[in-house]
Amino acid sequence: MITRVCILAALAWAVVCVPTVAAQDATSPRTTVAAANATPLTLPPGFAGATPPDLPATMSRDGEGRTTVRVVKLTAPLRVDGNLDEDIYRTVTPISDLIQVEPIAGAPATEKTEVWLSFDADNIYVSLRASESQPERMVMNEMRRDSFNVFQNENFQFAFDTFYDHRNSVSFQFNPIGGRMDGQLSNESTFNADWNPIWRLQVRRVADGWTAEAAVPFKSLRYTPGTAQVWGVQFRRINRWKNEISYLTQLPSNSGNNGHQRVSLYATMVGLEVPSGGTRALDLKPYITSDVTTDLTARPSAVRNRIGKDVGLDAKYALTQNMTADLTVNTDFAQVEADEQQVNLTRFSLFFPEKREFFLENQGLFQFSSNQQNDNSTTPTLFYSRRIGLEGGRQVPIDAGGRVSGRVGRYSMGVLNIQSSDLDAFSLPSNNFTVARLKRDVMRRSAVGALYTRRSKAAGGGGDSETYGIDASFNFYQNISFNAYWAKTSNPGRTRDDQSYRGQAQWNADRWGVQVERVRVGNDFDPQVGFMRRTDFTKDRAFFRFSPRPRQRFRGVRKFSYQGAVNYFRDGSGQLETREQNLEFSIEWQTSDKLTVSLDNNYEHLDAPFGIASGVTIPSGGYGLRTYTAEFQVGQQRLASGTWWVETGPFYDGDRTAFGYRGARVKVNQHLALEPGLSINHVTLPFGDFTAKLISTRATYTVTPLMFVSSLVQYNSSNNSLSTNVRFRWEYQPGSEVFIVYNDGRDTAGDRFAGLQNRAVVVKINRLFRF
């Protein structure tokens, strides 16, 4: 007891008293351009960009559309205050002349954007001047870090291909009021928006637009060995009030908002020098928590107002410039926001995204098979990190875990091992989880790889569960891709039909899109560190899309889209289980408003009855289901945005009528926003009638870009629950945070309305020490 008290006291002293990541010195010397910029540039073998520019010019383009930009070396650190008043802004010509992809692909951007790239011994800097012809119309309503609504504001994004491999990158984006996001892109396809590196940003509003300065420490990045570096770089600017998207390089017209994923088309950045000693940084992040918990569902006895306290540690060490080791001890996820509930009127499991920081970093590296990250996908996910530390909707304590990930030449690799504790109150045993991933880049934009997972004490008893898989992704030109995998599981007593495979080919251009796919999952295929919506099936899919862009006759319309899809699911004996036929038409206006109407004509064969709602069971047999849908998406520049939808049609020999409001956001001011959600399903069946209601409201008040309080209240009639999650987050130093969290779960079906089931108040403080 004395030892624990001493540890808590020492950590509290460290949080309050010990300085960490150095702040910018307001009295730093005047920043000037270093004379070293005049020395000849070192270019890599096979360099194929435009001829590098000579200072003071910083950008060159050739006749083939290739772009090369130059980063400038500074004599002293840049003062990151958002004011463009240093010498570099007067003596160096900025990078400019961005190119539209929307609304007119290939045309010059209508608003001027100027960017300066510079560096010193510790940081790479990105400075921005974004001019606006009508600054009063700018959309700025999100200051909270890592909110996807930042993307729906006026914003600027810069991305670095630090390995210059033309397929992976890290990106940073921000808006005129300081809201920011960051993320990792893997293999031009998988974007992880939950990567949270240390970087600094200051923005300023000016009369004709806005300015910004960002500093990214080299210690926050990974790159190839050597001092002289050549990276890929991309800029994207979104003028949300006019729905215009422009990039540094010319991109295909179907790139849209996701042009940063076209890493193979990034500009080339030359002139960069990284620290000669490399970036073998050691980050230590201890935490302390205290909580008061009530759980009336715990067995064998309920828990009432139990006071708890704990300590733990996360550590990160850069083994090399491109390989990182992570360690977590007594891991705590009390600060993670609650899941958004969903209405489920199918017989299949729901997919919930990962939100825990330790599992989110380098998440794309462990993804198996391309294009798998889809909440409604029937393709098995071989590694689903929510299998670790979560069981039956309850958190399972994690004793310790480690991960090594990074790149060696053309290889990407990652190894993860986690040990969880048992949970005696719910008879959940301890488990050990291992995941190993290896990928090799082939050709220009393709890759092959392998994945292995292992779980001790497989669910259902018996020995260990293992999964093996190989996958490949081949991309040709800009629009053609082929994806495939083969996988096998090894589980006690399930060894007959234990394999799965997938083959997919698609052509995805701006005007046309075609996809064909086959997926096979055996009856005994069971990846117990993965996720599957359904088992024992063969799926055949065909998809077609035509998206013309009108020119003169429909001036306010940006794009029409006609698409159709057919999916057939058969079980292992060849019996048709599901047929899905979809027709859809949509109109997207220049304002970003969008109208969609669709028809789904489906067939379901049930081998066994399933309970669709409390007291309502659908018997086995064959059923036709038809759904007519209309939805209208309101653009983010409106005071109230989101999508209104309504559905109706025959449903399991009865009828279903549904309506709702999703993706909603009501702007009160730049600090306060409301996000209501509504889904009402009224179902009339021969076997019983019911109405499934899901009502939610999220309110967020952002004090500064690094401090906010958010509440999420959800009522779900399907499981008779009323839940509340309130979170306060303050990043008081870069990478160091204070959390105060309140959780409350209530049962609305008991004798007392909204009777308490569980409640917890948690205070968590962590501190980053960087060496």
VOFI-250068 format. One record per residue (C-alpha): residue in one letter; y, x negated, z negated. Coordinates in nm, 3 decimals. Layout:
<recs>
a|Y|X|Z
...
</recs>
This chain:
<recs>
m|0.000|0.000|0.000
i|0.241|-0.281|-0.092
t|0.162|-0.461|0.233
r|0.237|-0.152|0.442
v|0.565|-0.094|0.260
c|0.665|-0.457|0.322
i|0.585|-0.426|0.692
l|0.789|-0.108|0.722
a|1.082|-0.269|0.541
a|1.071|-0.577|0.761
l|1.064|-0.372|1.081
a|1.352|-0.155|0.960
w|1.555|-0.470|0.886
a|1.478|-0.602|1.234
v|1.588|-0.277|1.399
v|1.920|-0.273|1.216
c|2.010|-0.638|1.182
v|1.847|-0.861|1.443
p|2.015|-0.889|1.786
t|1.801|-0.852|2.095
v|1.876|-0.833|2.468
a|2.209|-1.006|2.513
a|2.506|-0.786|2.591
q|2.763|-0.883|2.854
d|3.038|-1.100|2.704
a|3.371|-0.932|2.765
t|3.539|-1.274|2.765
s|3.305|-1.431|3.023
p|3.469|-1.677|3.265
r|3.616|-1.558|3.592
t|3.336|-1.502|3.842
t|3.367|-1.690|4.170
v|3.139|-1.760|4.464
a|2.939|-2.081|4.419
a|2.979|-2.369|4.661
a|2.600|-2.375|4.691
n|2.627|-2.080|4.930
a|2.726|-2.326|5.202
t|2.389|-2.507|5.189
p|2.133|-2.428|5.463
l|1.904|-2.134|5.390
t|1.531|-2.182|5.339
l|1.343|-1.924|5.544
p|0.969|-1.847|5.517
p|0.725|-1.930|5.798
g|0.711|-1.650|6.051
f|1.053|-1.512|5.955
a|1.120|-1.232|6.206
g|1.448|-1.079|6.092
a|1.788|-1.092|6.257
t|1.966|-1.429|6.248
p|2.103|-1.474|5.893
p|2.480|-1.424|5.869
d|2.726|-1.700|5.775
l|2.958|-1.633|5.484
p|3.189|-1.456|5.433
a|2.978|-1.216|5.647
t|2.676|-1.077|5.461
m|2.497|-0.864|5.725
s|2.369|-0.911|6.078
r|2.179|-0.682|6.315
d|2.008|-0.778|6.641
g|1.932|-0.586|6.958
e|1.593|-0.476|6.826
g|1.751|-0.301|6.527
r|1.639|-0.559|6.270
t|1.879|-0.621|5.982
t|1.929|-0.930|5.767
v|2.158|-0.938|5.463
r|2.273|-1.229|5.252
v|2.292|-1.247|4.874
v|2.573|-1.457|4.726
k|2.537|-1.709|4.441
l|2.793|-1.681|4.158
t|2.937|-1.947|3.929
a|2.930|-1.720|3.624
p|2.779|-1.384|3.525
l|2.938|-1.076|3.676
r|3.118|-0.856|3.426
v|2.926|-0.529|3.462
d|3.200|-0.273|3.401
g|3.212|-0.081|3.730
n|3.553|-0.224|3.822
l|3.541|-0.417|4.148
d|3.807|-0.671|4.046
e|3.627|-1.008|4.070
d|3.690|-1.265|4.345
i|3.368|-1.182|4.529
y|3.505|-0.842|4.632
r|3.805|-1.007|4.798
t|3.644|-1.314|4.954
v|3.305|-1.181|5.072
t|3.260|-0.915|5.341
p|3.049|-0.626|5.205
i|2.730|-0.490|5.357
s|2.817|-0.161|5.525
d|2.753|0.067|5.825
l|2.468|0.278|5.691
i|2.271|0.492|5.940
q|2.182|0.860|5.904
v|1.836|1.011|5.905
e|1.975|1.354|5.812
p|2.125|1.559|5.963
i|2.163|1.346|6.280
a|1.903|1.070|6.292
g|2.043|0.742|6.421
a|2.411|0.840|6.389
p|2.652|0.638|6.169
a|2.702|0.771|5.816
t|3.011|0.989|5.794
e|3.122|0.840|5.459
k|3.186|0.468|5.415
t|2.953|0.274|5.186
e|3.015|-0.092|5.091
v|2.762|-0.303|4.899
w|2.772|-0.659|4.764
l|2.455|-0.847|4.663
s|2.498|-1.145|4.429
f|2.305|-1.340|4.166
d|2.331|-1.600|3.892
a|2.075|-1.781|3.680
d|1.956|-1.463|3.506
n|2.032|-1.153|3.714
i|2.058|-1.010|4.061
y|2.364|-0.783|4.096
v|2.426|-0.484|4.321
s|2.787|-0.366|4.351
l|2.891|-0.046|4.527
r|3.202|0.119|4.662
a|3.118|0.472|4.783
s|3.409|0.638|4.961
e|3.438|1.017|4.971
s|3.662|1.219|5.201
q|3.640|1.519|4.966
p|3.562|1.377|4.619
e|3.628|1.711|4.451
r|3.313|1.849|4.619
m|3.073|1.586|4.486
v|2.764|1.724|4.307
m|2.739|1.552|3.965
n|2.557|1.735|3.689
e|2.288|1.505|3.549
m|2.343|1.205|3.319
r|1.997|1.191|3.161
r|1.793|0.884|3.248
d|1.480|0.939|3.458
s|1.556|1.303|3.531
f|1.460|1.401|3.885
n|1.783|1.597|3.899
v|1.963|1.262|3.946
f|1.806|1.267|4.291
q|1.965|1.608|4.354
n|2.315|1.471|4.288
e|2.538|1.244|4.491
n|2.350|0.918|4.446
f|2.289|0.565|4.564
q|1.956|0.382|4.563
f|1.866|0.017|4.614
a|1.508|-0.105|4.650
f|1.360|-0.457|4.656
d|1.039|-0.569|4.824
t|1.011|-0.866|4.589
f|0.683|-0.996|4.734
y|0.810|-0.952|5.092
d|0.474|-0.796|5.177
h|0.630|-0.497|5.364
r|0.438|-0.240|5.159
n|0.534|-0.248|4.788
s|0.875|-0.222|4.621
v|1.074|-0.138|4.311
s|1.376|0.091|4.328
f|1.683|0.184|4.126
q|1.912|0.481|4.182
f|2.214|0.631|4.007
n|2.486|0.892|4.045
p|2.865|0.885|3.989
i|2.841|0.983|3.620
g|2.580|0.722|3.520
g|2.255|0.917|3.548
r|1.985|0.677|3.660
m|1.623|0.653|3.772
d|1.388|0.367|3.854
g|1.038|0.342|3.992
q|0.760|0.149|4.164
l|0.623|0.213|4.513
s|0.267|0.109|4.603
n|0.137|0.062|4.956
e|0.414|0.274|5.115
s|0.263|0.590|4.969
t|0.251|0.623|4.590
f|0.577|0.637|4.395
n|0.571|0.597|4.016
a|0.902|0.722|3.875
d|0.806|0.638|3.516
w|0.841|0.260|3.541
n|1.127|0.171|3.303
p|1.252|-0.188|3.340
i|1.553|-0.333|3.159
w|1.870|-0.321|3.371
r|2.240|-0.252|3.317
l|2.472|-0.014|3.501
q|2.835|0.092|3.485
v|2.999|0.345|3.717
r|3.362|0.444|3.770
r|3.530|0.738|3.939
v|3.818|0.636|4.167
a|4.064|0.840|4.371
d|3.866|0.818|4.696
g|3.510|0.820|4.560
w|3.326|0.606|4.307
t|3.225|0.248|4.231
a|2.935|0.089|4.042
e|2.795|-0.244|3.927
a|2.428|-0.295|3.836
a|2.256|-0.603|3.692
v|1.876|-0.640|3.711
p|1.738|-0.935|3.509
f|1.487|-1.152|3.691
k|1.271|-1.108|3.379
s|1.236|-0.740|3.470
l|1.090|-0.819|3.813
r|0.779|-0.984|3.956
y|0.780|-1.191|4.274
t|0.607|-1.478|4.454
p|0.613|-1.833|4.314
g|0.894|-2.070|4.413
t|1.267|-2.094|4.358
a|1.392|-2.003|4.707
q|1.306|-1.640|4.780
v|1.317|-1.397|5.071
w|1.289|-1.030|4.976
g|1.302|-0.702|5.158
v|1.589|-0.470|5.064
q|1.685|-0.110|5.137
f|1.988|0.104|5.045
r|2.000|0.481|5.053
r|2.301|0.701|4.998
i|2.284|1.078|4.958
n|2.597|1.287|5.004
r|2.453|1.593|4.838
w|2.756|1.814|4.894
k|2.706|1.785|5.270
n|2.328|1.717|5.250
e|2.359|1.388|5.439
i|2.110|1.102|5.390
s|2.174|0.751|5.523
y|2.003|0.411|5.496
l|2.079|0.045|5.555
t|1.825|0.027|5.840
q|1.748|0.277|6.113
l|1.445|0.486|6.018
p|1.235|0.753|6.193
s|1.386|1.100|6.179
n|1.103|1.232|5.960
s|1.185|0.985|5.679
g|1.427|1.219|5.502
n|1.468|1.152|5.132
n|1.160|0.926|5.130
g|1.288|0.656|5.360
h|1.260|0.404|5.075
q|0.882|0.437|5.116
r|0.906|0.277|5.464
v|0.894|-0.071|5.313
s|0.784|-0.220|5.645
l|1.126|-0.120|5.784
y|1.337|-0.272|5.505
a|1.612|-0.521|5.585
t|1.546|-0.886|5.503
m|1.746|-1.044|5.219
v|1.803|-1.420|5.232
g|1.983|-1.677|5.017
l|1.824|-1.579|4.684
e|1.727|-1.838|4.423
v|1.530|-1.737|4.115
p|1.508|-1.931|3.786
s|1.321|-2.258|3.836
g|1.122|-2.204|3.516
g|0.983|-1.872|3.640
t|0.991|-1.550|3.438
r|0.722|-1.601|3.177
a|0.896|-1.361|2.944
l|0.737|-1.234|2.624
d|0.841|-0.884|2.523
l|0.751|-0.755|2.177
k|0.819|-0.391|2.096
p|0.718|-0.291|1.741
y|0.764|0.064|1.621
i|0.773|0.258|1.294
t|0.713|0.632|1.259
s|0.730|0.891|0.989
d|0.617|1.251|1.022
v|0.557|1.578|0.842
t|0.263|1.775|0.989
t|0.114|2.120|0.946
d|-0.205|2.218|1.134
l|-0.367|2.543|1.032
t|-0.640|2.503|1.299
a|-0.778|2.178|1.155
r|-1.135|2.182|1.022
p|-1.294|2.177|0.771
s|-0.963|2.252|0.596
a|-0.613|2.327|0.714
v|-0.334|2.068|0.686
r|-0.003|2.171|0.529
n|0.312|1.957|0.520
r|0.123|1.629|0.523
i|0.358|1.329|0.516
g|0.253|1.037|0.734
k|0.384|0.696|0.831
d|0.263|0.429|1.068
v|0.345|0.107|1.247
g|0.233|-0.032|1.581
l|0.314|-0.282|1.850
d|0.338|-0.307|2.228
a|0.358|-0.650|2.388
k|0.407|-0.776|2.741
y|0.364|-1.132|2.866
a|0.419|-1.261|3.216
l|0.114|-1.481|3.279
t|0.268|-1.595|3.608
q|0.561|-1.481|3.819
n|0.341|-1.203|3.956
m|0.074|-1.133|3.690
t|0.147|-0.949|3.365
a|-0.059|-0.889|3.051
d|0.011|-0.583|2.833
l|-0.121|-0.520|2.483
t|-0.092|-0.210|2.266
v|-0.199|-0.188|1.901
n|-0.221|0.139|1.705
t|-0.058|0.317|1.997
d|0.165|0.615|1.927
f|0.281|0.878|2.179
a|0.466|1.111|1.944
q|0.782|1.091|2.154
v|0.621|1.221|2.476
e|0.760|1.552|2.598
a|0.537|1.858|2.599
d|0.341|1.966|2.906
e|0.485|2.248|3.112
q|0.233|2.531|3.094
q|0.086|2.691|3.405
v|-0.064|3.026|3.499
n|-0.426|2.989|3.611
l|-0.585|3.283|3.798
t|-0.866|3.070|3.943
r|-1.200|2.954|3.806
f|-1.095|2.589|3.835
s|-0.932|2.348|3.591
l|-0.557|2.280|3.586
f|-0.408|1.937|3.651
f|-0.139|1.803|3.415
p|0.052|1.483|3.497
e|0.047|1.170|3.281
k|0.362|1.121|3.070
r|0.268|0.833|2.836
e|0.457|0.512|2.905
f|0.170|0.266|2.861
f|-0.039|0.439|3.128
l|0.249|0.498|3.368
e|0.340|0.135|3.438
n|0.161|0.008|3.751
q|0.001|0.351|3.784
g|0.002|0.324|4.162
l|-0.216|0.012|4.151
f|-0.500|0.206|3.986
q|-0.479|0.502|4.222
f|-0.795|0.541|4.427
s|-0.771|0.672|4.783
s|-0.433|0.750|4.941
n|-0.256|1.086|4.921
q|-0.456|1.191|4.615
q|-0.168|1.264|4.379
n|-0.154|1.637|4.431
d|-0.175|1.885|4.145
n|-0.381|2.127|4.355
s|-0.593|1.872|4.538
t|-0.967|1.932|4.547
t|-1.029|1.563|4.615
p|-1.170|1.397|4.299
t|-0.941|1.162|4.108
l|-1.164|0.878|3.991
f|-0.919|0.747|3.729
y|-0.723|1.011|3.540
s|-0.557|0.838|3.246
r|-0.527|1.160|3.045
r|-0.901|1.126|2.976
i|-0.797|0.845|2.739
g|-0.651|0.948|2.404
l|-0.661|1.321|2.482
e|-0.962|1.545|2.425
g|-0.969|1.923|2.430
g|-0.592|1.937|2.423
r|-0.573|1.718|2.111
q|-0.447|1.363|2.070
v|-0.717|1.110|1.981
p|-0.590|0.795|1.804
i|-0.592|0.476|2.011
d|-0.677|0.165|1.809
a|-0.586|-0.095|2.071
g|-0.578|-0.159|2.441
g|-0.495|-0.421|2.699
r|-0.414|-0.445|3.065
v|-0.375|-0.729|3.313
s|-0.219|-0.641|3.647
g|-0.033|-0.798|3.934
r|-0.077|-0.975|4.265
v|-0.240|-1.295|4.386
g|-0.161|-1.358|4.751
r|-0.274|-1.055|4.951
y|-0.472|-0.916|4.656
s|-0.354|-0.660|4.400
m|-0.564|-0.635|4.087
g|-0.568|-0.458|3.754
v|-0.804|-0.443|3.455
l|-0.759|-0.195|3.169
n|-0.954|-0.162|2.843
i|-0.877|0.092|2.570
q|-1.056|0.162|2.240
s|-1.002|0.506|2.087
s|-1.083|0.618|1.731
d|-1.298|0.910|1.628
l|-1.141|1.237|1.516
d|-1.362|1.363|1.235
a|-1.173|1.691|1.188
f|-1.283|1.799|1.537
s|-1.612|1.602|1.567
l|-1.478|1.378|1.844
p|-1.646|1.033|1.856
s|-1.473|0.704|1.931
n|-1.481|0.583|2.292
n|-1.422|0.266|2.485
f|-1.271|0.293|2.834
t|-1.269|0.027|3.105
v|-1.103|0.047|3.446
a|-1.099|-0.232|3.705
r|-0.916|-0.213|4.039
l|-0.896|-0.456|4.330
k|-0.712|-0.406|4.660
r|-0.656|-0.637|4.954
d|-0.382|-0.600|5.211
v|-0.508|-0.604|5.568
m|-0.310|-0.596|5.889
r|0.053|-0.488|5.859
r|0.038|-0.169|5.653
s|-0.326|-0.119|5.560
a|-0.548|-0.196|5.263
v|-0.908|-0.188|5.141
g|-1.016|-0.179|4.779
a|-1.270|-0.109|4.506
l|-1.260|0.070|4.170
y|-1.489|0.061|3.867
t|-1.462|0.278|3.554
r|-1.675|0.296|3.241
r|-1.671|0.528|2.940
s|-1.891|0.471|2.639
k|-2.062|0.769|2.478
a|-2.036|0.997|2.778
a|-1.919|1.352|2.715
g|-2.217|1.571|2.632
g|-2.402|1.291|2.453
g|-2.625|1.013|2.581
g|-2.531|0.669|2.709
d|-2.240|0.527|2.903
s|-2.080|0.681|3.211
e|-1.988|0.459|3.506
t|-1.816|0.516|3.840
y|-1.807|0.286|4.144
g|-1.598|0.337|4.455
i|-1.460|0.168|4.765
d|-1.164|0.297|4.966
a|-0.958|0.211|5.272
s|-0.622|0.315|5.412
f|-0.522|0.224|5.768
n|-0.172|0.293|5.902
f|-0.074|0.243|6.265
y|0.266|0.264|6.429
q|0.488|0.483|6.210
n|0.301|0.814|6.200
i|-0.075|0.762|6.230
s|-0.298|0.704|5.927
f|-0.667|0.706|5.836
n|-0.793|0.728|5.477
a|-1.148|0.713|5.349
y|-1.353|0.646|5.036
w|-1.710|0.643|4.909
a|-1.791|0.671|4.537
k|-2.092|0.702|4.308
t|-2.128|0.793|3.942
s|-2.396|0.694|3.692
n|-2.442|0.937|3.403
p|-2.739|0.992|3.172
g|-2.973|1.251|3.322
r|-2.758|1.305|3.637
t|-2.876|1.072|3.911
r|-2.981|1.287|4.209
d|-2.679|1.410|4.406
d|-2.426|1.173|4.246
q|-2.213|1.055|4.540
s|-1.884|1.157|4.700
y|-1.699|1.059|5.017
r|-1.384|1.147|5.207
g|-1.250|1.089|5.556
q|-0.901|1.190|5.666
a|-0.696|1.133|5.980
q|-0.338|1.247|6.027
w|-0.038|1.218|6.254
n|0.284|1.300|6.070
a|0.597|1.286|6.283
d|0.927|1.469|6.248
r|0.852|1.732|6.514
w|0.473|1.750|6.498
g|0.205|1.706|6.233
v|-0.175|1.722|6.258
q|-0.441|1.651|5.996
v|-0.821|1.674|5.983
e|-1.027|1.597|5.675
r|-1.374|1.615|5.526
v|-1.456|1.574|5.156
r|-1.805|1.580|5.005
v|-1.878|1.595|4.629
g|-2.237|1.597|4.505
n|-2.364|1.830|4.233
d|-2.429|1.538|3.994
f|-2.109|1.350|4.079
d|-1.914|1.333|3.750
p|-1.644|1.064|3.701
q|-1.587|1.096|3.326
v|-1.269|0.891|3.337
g|-1.150|1.108|3.627
f|-1.055|1.464|3.719
m|-1.218|1.720|3.949
r|-1.110|2.078|4.017
r|-1.449|2.176|4.159
t|-1.798|2.028|4.201
d|-2.086|2.043|4.449
f|-1.895|2.116|4.770
t|-1.818|2.001|5.121
k|-1.464|2.068|5.237
d|-1.355|2.073|5.601
r|-0.982|2.099|5.669
a|-0.760|2.131|5.976
f|-0.381|2.144|5.960
f|-0.109|2.178|6.225
r|0.273|2.174|6.201
f|0.557|2.217|6.452
s|0.911|2.150|6.322
p|1.179|2.173|6.590
r|1.544|2.090|6.520
p|1.782|2.334|6.694
r|2.089|2.190|6.864
q|2.358|2.438|6.969
r|2.235|2.792|6.932
f|2.164|2.771|6.557
r|2.438|2.538|6.436
g|2.388|2.603|6.065
v|2.011|2.545|6.079
r|1.871|2.198|6.024
k|1.506|2.265|6.099
f|1.249|2.536|6.173
s|0.890|2.480|6.070
y|0.570|2.656|6.181
q|0.245|2.548|6.022
g|-0.110|2.661|5.980
a|-0.413|2.535|5.788
v|-0.781|2.625|5.753
n|-1.006|2.501|5.470
y|-1.379|2.570|5.444
f|-1.574|2.493|5.124
r|-1.956|2.501|5.128
d|-2.192|2.416|4.845
g|-2.480|2.169|4.865
s|-2.710|2.428|5.024
g|-2.456|2.511|5.298
q|-2.349|2.845|5.144
l|-1.983|2.932|5.217
e|-1.798|2.937|4.883
t|-1.433|2.949|4.988
r|-1.240|3.002|5.308
e|-0.863|2.947|5.302
q|-0.644|3.038|5.600
n|-0.269|2.983|5.578
l|0.019|3.060|5.816
e|0.374|2.966|5.720
f|0.721|2.980|5.870
s|1.035|2.830|5.717
i|1.404|2.784|5.796
e|1.600|2.499|5.638
w|1.979|2.521|5.661
q|2.224|2.231|5.664
t|2.325|2.339|5.314
s|1.967|2.257|5.196
d|1.897|2.627|5.132
k|1.550|2.719|5.260
l|1.361|3.042|5.334
t|0.981|3.043|5.359
v|0.742|3.326|5.441
s|0.367|3.282|5.448
l|0.033|3.459|5.472
d|-0.282|3.342|5.295
n|-0.605|3.508|5.406
n|-0.887|3.381|5.182
y|-1.249|3.450|5.096
e|-1.421|3.364|4.765
h|-1.794|3.380|4.692
l|-1.872|3.374|4.318
d|-2.219|3.262|4.218
a|-2.148|3.361|3.860
p|-1.897|3.587|3.685
f|-1.580|3.430|3.549
g|-1.326|3.547|3.295
i|-0.987|3.570|3.458
a|-0.806|3.712|3.153
s|-0.881|3.828|2.803
g|-1.131|4.113|2.830
v|-1.139|4.100|3.212
t|-1.439|3.944|3.391
i|-1.489|3.934|3.768
p|-1.858|3.985|3.864
s|-2.040|3.756|4.105
g|-2.021|3.842|4.474
g|-1.800|3.797|4.781
y|-1.430|3.887|4.776
g|-1.147|3.891|5.026
l|-0.804|3.785|4.900
r|-0.483|3.818|5.097
t|-0.140|3.707|4.979
y|0.198|3.769|5.140
t|0.465|3.532|5.005
a|0.841|3.507|5.046
e|1.051|3.247|4.870
f|1.411|3.133|4.888
q|1.515|2.788|4.773
v|1.877|2.757|4.663
g|2.040|2.416|4.721
q|2.128|2.188|4.430
q|2.499|2.200|4.509
r|2.507|2.562|4.388
l|2.599|2.660|4.034
a|2.245|2.798|3.991
s|1.971|2.635|4.198
g|1.595|2.674|4.221
t|1.339|2.884|4.408
w|1.296|3.260|4.382
w|0.956|3.383|4.499
v|0.755|3.702|4.530
e|0.387|3.754|4.624
t|0.168|4.057|4.683
g|-0.168|4.147|4.833
p|-0.536|4.237|4.777
f|-0.700|4.043|4.494
y|-1.072|4.058|4.397
d|-1.117|4.424|4.507
g|-0.785|4.506|4.344
d|-0.422|4.414|4.391
r|-0.182|4.151|4.261
t|0.197|4.152|4.262
a|0.384|3.851|4.131
f|0.735|3.715|4.120
g|0.917|3.427|3.956
y|1.179|3.158|3.947
r|1.081|2.789|3.947
g|1.255|2.455|3.975
a|1.559|2.630|3.833
r|1.874|2.463|3.710
v|2.193|2.630|3.591
k|2.483|2.386|3.569
v|2.714|2.451|3.276
n|2.895|2.115|3.291
q|2.801|1.750|3.339
h|2.663|1.740|2.983
l|2.481|2.071|2.947
a|2.221|2.224|3.179
l|1.972|2.509|3.149
e|1.639|2.521|3.334
p|1.486|2.869|3.307
g|1.140|2.942|3.441
l|0.963|3.270|3.506
s|0.622|3.372|3.641
i|0.497|3.732|3.615
n|0.158|3.829|3.762
h|0.061|4.197|3.747
v|-0.305|4.241|3.842
t|-0.490|4.571|3.890
l|-0.870|4.539|3.920
p|-1.169|4.773|3.905
f|-1.284|4.562|3.609
g|-0.957|4.591|3.414
d|-0.582|4.545|3.447
f|-0.363|4.275|3.297
t|-0.023|4.109|3.329
a|0.004|3.732|3.295
k|0.351|3.626|3.181
l|0.485|3.271|3.159
i|0.846|3.242|3.046
s|1.015|2.911|2.969
t|1.360|2.772|2.908
r|1.462|2.410|2.892
a|1.809|2.322|2.763
t|1.937|1.966|2.785
y|2.256|1.828|2.639
t|2.332|1.473|2.751
v|2.581|1.291|2.530
t|2.574|0.970|2.737
p|2.335|0.847|3.008
l|2.131|0.686|2.726
m|2.142|0.966|2.467
f|2.031|1.327|2.502
v|1.870|1.615|2.320
s|1.634|1.849|2.504
s|1.446|2.163|2.403
l|1.161|2.339|2.583
v|1.049|2.684|2.469
q|0.745|2.839|2.644
y|0.571|3.175|2.608
n|0.234|3.215|2.780
s|0.058|3.551|2.752
s|-0.264|3.409|2.899
n|-0.338|3.213|2.582
n|-0.108|3.411|2.350
s|0.104|3.109|2.268
l|0.468|3.045|2.190
s|0.553|2.675|2.179
t|0.868|2.480|2.108
n|0.937|2.113|2.178
v|1.273|1.958|2.082
r|1.338|1.589|2.157
f|1.629|1.362|2.072
r|1.628|1.025|2.248
w|1.880|0.745|2.205
e|1.843|0.410|2.380
y|2.064|0.222|2.137
q|1.990|-0.117|2.296
p|1.834|-0.187|2.637
g|1.465|-0.107|2.594
s|1.503|-0.002|2.227
e|1.497|0.366|2.127
v|1.522|0.620|1.849
f|1.328|0.948|1.883
i|1.339|1.259|1.671
v|1.083|1.519|1.783
y|1.006|1.871|1.661
n|0.693|2.054|1.781
d|0.595|2.408|1.693
g|0.296|2.613|1.816
r|0.251|2.983|1.736
d|-0.009|3.251|1.809
t|0.134|3.578|1.942
a|-0.196|3.773|1.927
g|-0.249|3.777|1.552
d|-0.156|4.031|1.292
r|0.185|3.872|1.261
f|0.374|3.812|1.584
a|0.418|3.441|1.651
g|0.213|3.335|1.350
l|0.235|2.960|1.288
q|-0.059|2.744|1.407
n|0.086|2.395|1.396
r|0.418|2.222|1.337
a|0.535|1.862|1.322
v|0.855|1.667|1.277
v|0.840|1.303|1.389
v|1.091|1.019|1.366
k|1.011|0.709|1.569
i|1.211|0.388|1.605
n|1.115|0.097|1.830
r|1.289|-0.230|1.906
l|1.253|-0.462|2.203
f|1.254|-0.837|2.138
r|1.263|-1.043|2.456
f|1.183|-1.416|2.446
</recs>
